[in-house]
Amino acid sequence: MSDPDDFQANGVSRPVRPLTPVKTIVLVGLMGAGKTAIGKRLAAVLGVRFVDADAAIVEAAGMGIPDIFELYGEAAFRDLERRVILRLMEDPPFVLALGGGAFMNDETRKVISASCHSIWLKADLDTLVERVSRKKGTRPLLSNGDPRTILAELIASRHPVYALADRTYESSNAPPETLVNTIRDRLLDEGMVDA
C-alpha cells in the first residue's frame, strides 16, 4: 500500500513532503550511462536543483567542450573541469552529473568522497554504444576512432575507479523512472535524505 502522502507522476512516485539530501548527490559513469537523464529526474523527485557538470563547464568557458578540446587540448579541459566542480561543491546539496572523466581526478574524487554521496551508474558496452550513437559529434573522446573500441578501453581503465563510488546501480534500458525510484528509496533507507 502506498503512503497517503505520496503521489504518482510520470511513473515516478513523488512525496508530497519535500525530501532534502543531506549531501550533494554526485552521479558518475561513462558517457551514455544515463547520468543526465537520471540526474534530472532524481533532482525533481528530491526537490533540488540539477547541475550537469559539462554544461557548467561550457558556461564557464563560453564555448563548447569539443571546441575546448580542439583549441586547448584535453589537459586544459580537465583542469577547467576540476575547478568548476570544486566551485560547485561549495553550494547547498543538489544533484550533480559529472562528465565521464571527472571522477578520475584524484583531487575531485577526494572532495566528493569527503562531502558528497557518489553513485556510479554502470552500463554495459552494448548499451553505451547504442546511447552515444544518438549524439554523434558531441563526444570529443569518440571522434578519433571506433566508438565501441574506445568505450571498451574506457571501461577497462575507468570502471575500477568508478567502483570507488559509494553506491553502484546498473543503468539498463528499463524506464529511467524505475532506477530513480530505486535510488530514492535507498537514499531514504540510508538516511541520505531528510523526509
Backbone bond lengths (Angstrom), bond angles and torsions (degrees), N, CA, C in turn:
res aa  C-N    CA-C-N  psi(-1)  N-CA   C-N-CA  omega(-1)  CA-C   N-CA-C  phi
1 M - - - 1.459 - - 1.530 109.35 -
2 S 1.297 116.81 135.65 1.467 119.50 -177.03 1.521 110.65 -80.29
3 D 1.298 114.27 155.33 1.464 121.75 177.38 1.524 108.11 -67.00
4 P 1.344 119.29 132.20 1.472 120.15 -178.98 1.524 112.82 -63.85
5 D 1.336 116.96 -16.29 1.465 119.34 178.81 1.528 112.05 -88.45
6 D 1.328 117.43 2.58 1.466 121.33 178.31 1.524 109.74 -100.20
7 F 1.323 116.10 156.49 1.449 120.59 169.95 1.518 108.50 -140.35
8 Q 1.316 117.17 160.03 1.457 123.19 -175.61 1.520 108.98 -105.89
9 A 1.337 116.82 129.02 1.466 121.06 177.34 1.513 109.08 -145.62
10 N 1.317 116.23 125.25 1.461 121.76 179.20 1.526 112.04 53.06
11 G 1.314 116.90 36.74 1.455 120.41 176.76 1.515 114.37 79.75
12 V 1.318 118.83 -2.65 1.458 121.94 -179.72 1.519 108.13 -112.04
13 S 1.333 115.40 123.70 1.448 120.20 177.22 1.521 108.11 -74.79
14 R 1.311 116.43 122.43 1.464 121.07 -177.12 1.521 109.81 -118.07
15 P 1.307 117.54 128.81 1.459 118.79 177.29 1.529 110.44 -72.66
16 V 1.317 115.38 145.24 1.452 119.91 175.10 1.530 108.40 -68.64
17 R 1.349 115.70 -40.60 1.466 119.81 175.37 1.526 107.76 -73.06
18 P 1.326 118.88 133.92 1.465 119.79 179.89 1.524 111.04 -67.22
19 L 1.312 115.30 145.59 1.458 122.39 174.29 1.516 106.52 -103.61
20 T 1.315 116.90 132.49 1.450 120.44 -177.76 1.520 109.67 -117.78
21 P 1.334 118.42 116.86 1.463 119.06 177.48 1.527 110.21 -63.51
22 V 1.332 116.03 138.81 1.457 119.21 177.67 1.532 110.65 -80.67
23 K 1.318 116.49 -18.10 1.458 122.92 176.41 1.523 108.04 -139.70
24 T 1.324 116.00 159.82 1.467 119.62 172.05 1.525 108.19 -63.61
25 I 1.325 115.24 137.58 1.457 121.58 179.29 1.521 107.26 -100.59
26 V 1.333 115.91 119.73 1.459 121.92 -175.11 1.520 109.52 -110.83
27 L 1.327 116.35 124.07 1.460 121.97 178.41 1.525 108.99 -98.22
28 V 1.332 115.73 127.45 1.456 121.58 179.08 1.515 109.39 -122.23
29 G 1.320 115.89 161.35 1.458 121.48 179.00 1.510 110.42 148.34
30 L 1.313 114.98 172.60 1.458 120.49 -179.40 1.524 111.73 -72.08
31 M 1.324 115.09 161.39 1.467 119.94 173.38 1.518 108.48 -55.24
32 G 1.314 115.31 135.43 1.460 119.55 -179.49 1.520 114.00 90.30
33 A 1.327 117.75 -1.31 1.468 120.27 -179.19 1.524 112.32 -75.86
34 G 1.337 117.55 -14.82 1.460 120.84 178.05 1.503 114.25 100.36
35 K 1.327 117.19 19.55 1.472 120.11 -176.27 1.526 112.44 -60.90
36 T 1.316 117.65 -42.37 1.462 120.32 -179.27 1.526 111.11 -71.94
37 A 1.320 117.08 -46.11 1.471 120.45 -179.05 1.524 111.05 -61.61
38 I 1.317 117.05 -45.73 1.462 120.80 179.84 1.533 109.84 -71.64
39 G 1.322 116.44 -42.03 1.462 120.84 -177.45 1.516 113.10 -59.89
40 K 1.325 117.27 -44.17 1.471 120.55 179.36 1.524 111.01 -61.64
41 R 1.320 115.84 -43.97 1.463 119.99 -179.11 1.530 111.18 -68.89
42 L 1.325 116.82 -40.96 1.457 120.15 179.69 1.530 110.85 -64.12
43 A 1.324 116.67 -42.30 1.468 120.51 177.98 1.531 110.73 -61.68
44 A 1.337 116.82 -40.38 1.466 120.23 178.61 1.521 110.90 -63.37
45 V 1.327 117.13 -41.97 1.460 121.91 179.96 1.527 110.68 -64.54
46 L 1.330 115.89 -38.29 1.461 120.28 -177.96 1.533 112.91 -85.23
47 G 1.327 116.16 -13.11 1.459 119.74 179.21 1.521 113.39 74.78
48 V 1.341 116.43 30.82 1.466 121.11 177.53 1.524 108.54 -123.47
49 R 1.318 115.36 170.84 1.459 118.30 -179.26 1.527 110.29 -79.10
50 F 1.319 114.29 155.08 1.461 122.90 175.42 1.513 108.63 -111.60
51 V 1.330 116.21 136.56 1.459 120.76 175.78 1.521 108.37 -128.65
52 D 1.317 115.80 127.94 1.460 121.88 171.16 1.527 105.80 -93.25
53 A 1.335 117.22 118.11 1.462 120.83 -175.84 1.521 111.47 -57.88
54 D 1.339 117.08 -38.29 1.464 119.29 179.70 1.529 111.24 -62.71
55 A 1.342 116.96 -40.00 1.464 119.97 177.90 1.527 110.67 -65.64
56 A 1.333 117.24 -37.38 1.466 120.55 177.75 1.523 110.88 -66.10
57 I 1.330 116.80 -34.94 1.469 121.37 177.46 1.522 110.28 -67.35
58 V 1.323 116.83 -43.92 1.464 121.64 178.31 1.524 109.96 -59.57
59 E 1.329 116.11 -43.00 1.466 120.11 179.04 1.530 110.74 -64.18
60 A 1.324 117.12 -43.19 1.469 120.67 -178.93 1.528 111.65 -66.60
61 A 1.325 116.92 -37.58 1.462 121.10 -176.66 1.522 112.70 -84.87
62 G 1.327 116.74 -23.47 1.459 119.65 -176.20 1.521 112.69 72.70
63 M 1.336 115.75 22.00 1.477 120.50 177.68 1.517 109.11 -158.19
64 G 1.327 115.61 162.42 1.455 121.02 -178.98 1.525 112.95 -71.99
65 I 1.322 115.43 159.15 1.462 120.21 -179.54 1.527 112.24 -62.32
66 P 1.339 119.84 -42.90 1.472 118.17 176.27 1.531 112.23 -57.07
67 D 1.345 116.35 -36.68 1.471 120.15 178.97 1.529 111.44 -67.93
68 I 1.330 116.57 -39.69 1.471 119.74 178.05 1.525 109.25 -61.62
69 F 1.331 116.54 -46.24 1.468 120.86 178.91 1.523 110.63 -59.00
70 E 1.330 116.09 -46.38 1.465 120.39 -175.73 1.530 111.99 -68.15
71 L 1.326 117.11 -43.76 1.464 120.66 -175.59 1.530 113.89 -80.55
72 Y 1.334 116.33 -36.34 1.469 119.50 -171.23 1.525 114.83 -119.96
73 G 1.336 116.54 -16.58 1.458 119.99 179.33 1.521 112.84 93.05
74 E 1.320 114.86 166.21 1.457 120.29 -176.25 1.526 112.36 -66.50
75 A 1.332 117.99 -37.44 1.477 120.19 -178.03 1.528 111.12 -60.37
76 A 1.328 117.15 -42.24 1.464 120.73 179.12 1.533 110.13 -66.94
77 F 1.323 115.67 -39.76 1.467 119.07 177.20 1.524 110.33 -60.72
78 R 1.329 117.46 -46.40 1.472 121.40 -178.11 1.530 111.41 -62.87
79 D 1.322 117.17 -35.87 1.463 120.03 177.85 1.525 110.62 -66.84
80 L 1.330 116.73 -44.82 1.463 121.15 177.74 1.533 109.70 -62.97
81 E 1.308 116.87 -43.46 1.461 121.91 179.35 1.534 110.40 -57.29
82 R 1.319 116.84 -47.07 1.464 121.97 179.98 1.534 110.60 -59.85
83 R 1.334 116.84 -46.20 1.458 120.72 -177.73 1.526 112.06 -65.69
84 V 1.324 116.95 -40.17 1.472 120.89 179.33 1.531 109.97 -65.28
85 I 1.321 117.16 -44.06 1.465 120.92 -178.67 1.526 110.56 -64.80
86 L 1.325 117.48 -43.65 1.463 120.11 179.64 1.536 111.13 -62.57
87 R 1.334 116.71 -36.18 1.471 119.82 176.75 1.533 109.99 -66.48
88 L 1.329 117.52 -41.89 1.463 121.05 179.69 1.526 111.93 -62.54
89 M 1.324 117.11 -31.42 1.466 121.28 -178.34 1.528 112.29 -64.26
90 E 1.327 117.54 -14.32 1.468 121.37 179.29 1.531 112.10 -79.68
91 D 1.338 117.23 -12.40 1.467 121.50 -176.57 1.529 111.20 -80.08
92 P 1.351 117.12 161.60 1.473 120.35 173.84 1.531 109.92 -59.65
93 P 1.337 118.63 160.27 1.466 121.82 -175.80 1.529 113.87 -51.22
94 F 1.314 114.73 136.65 1.465 123.34 179.00 1.520 107.30 -154.24
95 V 1.324 118.01 -173.69 1.465 122.85 176.48 1.519 107.95 -109.05
96 L 1.336 116.09 126.39 1.462 122.56 -176.59 1.518 110.11 -123.64
97 A 1.335 116.05 126.52 1.465 121.43 173.66 1.519 108.09 -101.04
98 L 1.337 116.03 120.54 1.459 120.58 179.88 1.519 110.66 -87.86
99 G 1.330 115.76 152.93 1.453 120.56 168.75 1.524 108.36 -66.16
100 G 1.315 116.30 159.63 1.465 121.20 -174.04 1.511 115.83 -56.51
101 G 1.343 118.07 -31.87 1.457 120.19 -176.91 1.515 114.96 -94.94
102 A 1.324 118.21 -8.50 1.466 121.11 -172.43 1.523 113.11 -63.49
103 F 1.320 117.66 -39.48 1.468 121.55 -177.21 1.531 111.69 -71.16
104 M 1.322 116.38 -11.70 1.466 120.65 179.28 1.527 111.31 -75.80
105 N 1.326 117.59 -18.75 1.460 121.86 -179.75 1.531 109.53 -77.00
106 D 1.338 116.60 124.65 1.463 121.52 -175.96 1.526 112.68 -58.57
107 E 1.328 116.80 -44.29 1.465 120.31 -178.14 1.520 111.26 -65.21
108 T 1.329 116.10 -45.09 1.459 120.75 178.68 1.517 110.25 -60.73
109 R 1.325 116.68 -46.06 1.460 121.41 -178.53 1.535 111.13 -63.55
110 K 1.319 116.69 -37.71 1.469 120.82 179.40 1.528 111.03 -64.29
111 V 1.333 117.20 -43.66 1.465 121.30 178.68 1.527 110.20 -64.88
112 I 1.314 116.88 -43.26 1.462 121.05 179.18 1.526 110.01 -62.40
113 S 1.310 116.81 -44.40 1.465 121.35 -179.89 1.523 111.71 -61.27
114 A 1.325 116.82 -37.17 1.463 121.20 -176.77 1.523 113.39 -78.70
115 S 1.333 117.73 -30.45 1.465 118.23 -169.67 1.525 115.73 -129.13
116 C 1.334 118.13 -0.03 1.466 120.65 -175.56 1.530 110.95 -131.32
117 H 1.308 115.42 173.50 1.464 122.33 171.89 1.528 105.42 -112.27
118 S 1.328 116.62 113.93 1.469 120.24 -175.91 1.517 111.49 -98.06
119 I 1.315 114.94 140.71 1.464 122.80 -179.08 1.524 108.37 -128.87
120 W 1.325 115.63 123.80 1.464 121.21 175.97 1.520 108.49 -92.74
121 L 1.324 116.80 120.51 1.458 122.14 171.42 1.520 106.97 -93.35
122 K 1.302 115.79 107.38 1.465 122.50 -173.31 1.531 109.92 -100.94
123 A 1.317 115.92 124.45 1.467 121.21 178.54 1.521 109.18 -126.68
124 D 1.326 116.31 148.77 1.461 119.37 179.95 1.529 110.45 -77.96
125 L 1.316 115.72 167.65 1.462 121.47 -174.51 1.527 112.60 -58.67
126 D 1.323 117.56 -45.62 1.468 119.76 -178.61 1.529 111.48 -60.70
127 T 1.322 116.60 -41.74 1.468 120.70 178.77 1.521 111.06 -63.14
128 L 1.330 116.36 -44.48 1.468 120.49 -179.98 1.525 111.20 -62.33
129 V 1.332 116.96 -45.90 1.471 120.98 -178.86 1.520 109.98 -60.52
130 E 1.324 116.13 -44.60 1.467 119.83 -179.60 1.524 111.24 -63.02
131 R 1.312 117.11 -42.82 1.469 120.33 -177.36 1.523 112.24 -70.42
132 V 1.328 118.41 -43.96 1.470 118.94 -177.53 1.521 111.84 -70.76
133 S 1.334 117.15 -22.34 1.468 119.28 179.14 1.523 111.18 -66.27
134 R 1.331 117.38 -18.84 1.468 121.78 178.70 1.529 111.97 -75.17
135 K 1.334 117.28 -19.27 1.468 121.31 -175.62 1.522 110.21 -122.93
136 K 1.294 116.61 56.06 1.461 121.00 -179.53 1.523 111.01 -63.12
137 G 1.318 115.74 140.19 1.454 121.29 176.27 1.517 114.75 87.54
138 T 1.345 117.62 -4.73 1.463 119.82 -179.10 1.526 112.32 -107.42
139 R 1.313 117.12 2.58 1.474 121.64 -176.29 1.526 109.30 -118.34
140 P 1.330 118.66 92.40 1.467 120.85 -175.57 1.526 114.45 -55.46
141 L 1.322 117.22 -35.72 1.466 119.34 -178.55 1.527 112.78 -67.85
142 L 1.336 117.16 -17.54 1.466 120.90 -179.02 1.525 112.39 -99.04
143 S 1.319 117.47 2.23 1.464 120.32 -172.40 1.529 113.98 -80.60
144 N 1.313 117.25 -12.69 1.473 119.05 -175.79 1.516 113.16 -119.01
145 G 1.314 116.81 48.82 1.453 119.39 177.53 1.509 112.04 157.20
146 D 1.322 115.14 -172.33 1.458 122.37 -179.32 1.538 109.20 -74.77
147 P 1.337 117.39 120.76 1.466 119.83 -177.37 1.529 113.91 -55.14
148 R 1.327 117.91 -40.25 1.466 120.14 -179.50 1.524 110.79 -62.06
149 T 1.322 116.94 -44.33 1.464 121.05 -179.78 1.527 110.70 -64.83
150 I 1.328 116.18 -44.26 1.470 120.51 -179.64 1.523 110.47 -64.34
151 L 1.334 117.09 -44.21 1.464 119.94 179.45 1.525 111.40 -64.61
152 A 1.325 117.54 -37.53 1.469 120.36 177.22 1.531 110.73 -62.23
153 E 1.328 116.44 -40.11 1.469 120.78 177.38 1.528 110.83 -66.65
154 L 1.334 116.82 -40.11 1.462 120.41 177.95 1.530 111.38 -65.36
155 I 1.321 116.79 -38.15 1.465 120.42 176.16 1.527 109.82 -59.47
156 A 1.328 116.26 -46.39 1.467 120.32 -178.41 1.523 111.92 -61.95
157 S 1.332 117.25 -39.30 1.467 119.68 -175.56 1.529 113.70 -87.62
158 R 1.334 117.21 -31.07 1.466 119.37 -172.33 1.530 114.65 -99.18
159 H 1.303 117.77 -29.85 1.464 118.04 -177.05 1.525 113.43 -57.40
160 P 1.342 119.79 -40.12 1.476 117.98 177.74 1.536 112.73 -61.12
161 V 1.331 117.90 -30.23 1.461 120.91 178.70 1.531 109.99 -80.05
162 Y 1.322 117.70 -42.15 1.463 120.48 176.89 1.533 110.60 -58.42
163 A 1.321 116.32 -31.29 1.470 120.78 -179.41 1.526 112.22 -63.27
164 L 1.333 117.70 -12.49 1.467 121.70 176.55 1.530 112.07 -77.69
165 A 1.324 117.36 -8.19 1.466 120.90 178.45 1.527 109.67 -62.30
166 D 1.330 115.85 158.75 1.461 120.99 -178.28 1.526 113.03 -63.97
167 R 1.313 117.64 -36.88 1.465 122.50 -179.16 1.523 109.68 -140.24
168 T 1.333 115.51 153.39 1.461 122.02 176.83 1.522 108.92 -126.49
169 Y 1.332 115.53 134.21 1.460 121.54 175.78 1.520 108.49 -130.56
170 E 1.325 116.15 137.89 1.462 120.93 176.45 1.524 108.92 -73.66
171 S 1.325 115.67 127.62 1.458 121.86 178.00 1.519 107.35 -101.69
172 S 1.311 115.39 97.72 1.463 120.75 -175.45 1.523 109.55 -104.60
173 N 1.315 115.65 -166.73 1.463 119.88 178.12 1.523 112.26 -91.13
174 A 1.329 116.58 13.50 1.467 119.83 173.40 1.528 108.30 -67.65
175 P 1.325 117.74 161.04 1.468 119.23 178.08 1.526 110.37 -55.85
176 P 1.337 117.93 136.53 1.468 120.04 -178.22 1.517 113.29 -57.46
177 E 1.334 117.16 -30.12 1.462 120.20 -179.87 1.525 111.89 -60.54
178 T 1.325 116.88 -31.64 1.468 120.52 178.53 1.518 110.22 -62.19
179 L 1.323 116.94 -47.15 1.460 121.11 179.86 1.529 110.87 -68.23
180 V 1.325 117.55 -38.87 1.468 120.97 178.83 1.525 110.31 -60.36
181 N 1.329 117.14 -45.08 1.463 120.44 179.08 1.527 111.06 -63.17
182 T 1.335 117.06 -39.59 1.464 121.10 178.51 1.520 110.90 -62.69
183 I 1.340 116.14 -45.82 1.473 120.58 179.85 1.520 110.00 -64.18
184 R 1.326 116.77 -46.21 1.461 120.57 -179.90 1.529 111.39 -57.68
185 D 1.331 116.15 -46.12 1.468 120.03 -179.15 1.524 111.20 -63.12
186 R 1.338 116.80 -39.48 1.470 120.16 179.25 1.528 110.80 -67.70
187 L 1.324 116.85 -40.00 1.466 120.24 177.00 1.522 111.34 -60.90
188 L 1.325 116.12 -40.89 1.466 120.31 177.14 1.526 110.83 -64.14
189 D 1.329 116.37 -46.45 1.468 121.20 -179.16 1.526 111.83 -60.49
190 E 1.338 116.26 -34.97 1.460 120.78 -176.56 1.528 113.34 -90.47
191 G 1.324 116.66 1.66 1.456 119.77 -179.77 1.517 113.87 71.72
192 M 1.351 117.16 22.34 1.459 121.23 -179.91 1.526 111.94 -83.55
193 V 1.337 116.20 -9.32 1.470 120.88 173.52 1.521 108.05 -132.74
194 D 1.318 115.35 145.76 1.470 121.36 176.09 1.520 107.69 -95.82
195 A 1.324 115.92 125.86 1.471 120.14 179.64 1.522 109.51 -94.50
